């Protein structure tokens, strides 16, 4: 069975309630206790936003009339935040005229409940909003997963690689990128058929998933090529992880072609310190190391420590 990557777990969805009335907090905390949710209550909208950025909520419930930052401004802030803009929002307000409702929907609200509200109706609307969020997440994830191997696909790699290098540029710290290419893969397809080739790709993907650390991110880069983004990892540490992958693949035996083993060539580009290099340059360096491993005879690793080739960032050089 292929291990499909997932961003979800069995924990309860987080619902963020923002209302400046403590009695609403007490009421909903008591009446929603039987729901399979974690209710996080805030009187201050700014505190709620900071909390939400780190906790990935599944639903916001916002009052409109609040001091400091009102519900309309909260809507704008949420929709401007890339990590939160797809989270559904229910407005919970004492304002019942059509203009207020239209304004809320125009700013991106998904639902509008007027105070005083019926608790049974509110529970039903919360469940509907949570189902919507779950379906949006599922569709987004499926669009980012490679159908054959169950690993993340190239589009997801591109987004995550940009984010990884941006974090290093901002905050420093080590980062490594490993590129894998299965040796003589075309000959497997030509000799044993495409089902045998697909079985190799699926099994290699499962091997990678079992071997890498929890913080690593494995993707199918394209064809028989794979990539692993390794945050907080020096080239030396990346080499140890990748060598385990290489050795396990070399030792594997294949039911469709027991007389032929399968090997992989690996290129690693990493640095333990902040360096003056662009995202695409870093990727090209890993790709060059991959082809260096191919030219050297395959079934091996080629590594470059980019700190030796690229100077420190100007801000770090002083």
Secondary structure, DSSP 8 states (H G I E B T S, - for coil): ------S--SS-EEEEEE-S-HHHHHHHHHHTTTSSEEEEEES-HHHHHHHHHHH--SEEEE-SS-SSS-HHHHHHHHHHSTTTTTSEEEEEES--SHHHHHHHHHTT-SEEEESS--HHHHHHHHHHHHHHHHHHHHHHHHTTB-TTT-SB-HHHHHHHHHHHHHHHHHH---EEEEEEEETTHHHHHHHH-HHHHHHHHHHHHHHHHHHS-TT-EEEEEETTEEEEEEET--HHHHHHHHHHHHHHHHH---TT-TT----EEEEEEEESS--S--HHHHHHHHHHHHHHHHHTTSSSEEEEEGGGTS---HHHH-
